[in-house]
Structures are given as C-alpha cells and as structure tokens.
C-alpha cells in the first residue's frame, strides 16, 4: 500500500504509525509513504513506485 502524505502529515505521524501496524498485522505486505511536499518531479514519483513494486516482488 502506498499512502500519500500532505502538509498535515507531521500532525498525524503517531496515528499513521498505528494504522501502518494495523495494516501489516492484517496481511498487507508493505506500507510506504510518499510525502508530496518533498517530491520535485514526476521522475521521483515514478522511481518511488518502481521501488515499491520491486519490494512486493521479494
């Protein structure tokens, strides 16, 4: 699962961590987050998604 985080992410980091643990314990293999404030280009998003998909293949 990929979660997209925005400007308010800092305020919800604890809640996000708890939710990630719930997903992992429910059988979701990988939880990863992309912070939209840190993305500078489409190429960065594509690399993030490619890396994420590579993790799923392991």
C-alpha positions as CSV (number, residue, x, y, z in Angstrom):
1,X,0.0,0.0,0.0
2,X,1.2,3.5,-0.8
3,X,0.0,6.4,1.3
4,X,0.3,9.9,0.0
5,X,1.1,12.4,2.8
6,X,0.4,16.1,2.5
7,X,1.2,19.2,4.6
8,X,-0.7,17.9,7.7
9,X,1.3,14.7,7.9
10,X,3.5,15.9,10.7
11,X,0.5,16.4,12.9
12,X,-0.7,12.8,12.4
13,X,2.6,10.8,12.5
14,X,1.6,8.8,15.6
15,X,-1.8,7.9,14.1
16,X,-0.1,6.9,10.8
17,X,2.3,4.6,12.6
18,X,-0.6,2.9,14.4
19,X,-2.5,2.5,11.2
20,X,0.5,1.1,9.5
21,X,0.9,-1.5,12.2
22,X,-2.8,-2.5,11.8
23,X,-2.3,-2.9,8.1
24,X,0.9,-5.0,8.5
25,X,-0.8,-7.2,11.1
26,X,-3.8,-7.7,8.7
27,X,-1.6,-9.1,6.0
28,X,-0.6,-6.0,4.0
29,X,3.0,-6.8,3.0
30,X,4.4,-3.3,2.6
31,X,3.2,0.1,3.7
32,X,5.2,3.1,2.3
33,X,4.5,6.8,2.3
34,X,5.2,9.4,-0.2
35,X,5.3,13.0,1.1
36,X,4.0,15.3,-1.7
37,X,5.9,18.2,-0.2
38,X,9.2,16.5,-0.9
39,X,8.5,15.4,-4.4
40,X,10.2,17.6,-7.0
41,X,9.4,15.8,-10.3
42,X,7.4,13.1,-12.0
43,X,10.6,11.0,-12.3
44,X,10.8,10.9,-8.5
45,X,7.3,9.6,-8.2
46,X,7.9,7.0,-10.9
47,X,11.1,5.8,-9.1
48,X,9.2,5.6,-5.8
49,X,6.5,3.5,-7.4
50,X,9.1,1.3,-9.2
51,X,11.0,0.7,-5.9
52,X,7.7,-0.1,-4.1
53,X,6.7,-2.6,-6.8
54,X,10.2,-4.2,-6.5
55,X,9.7,-4.7,-2.8
56,X,6.4,-6.5,-3.5
57,X,8.2,-9.0,-5.7
58,X,10.6,-10.0,-2.9
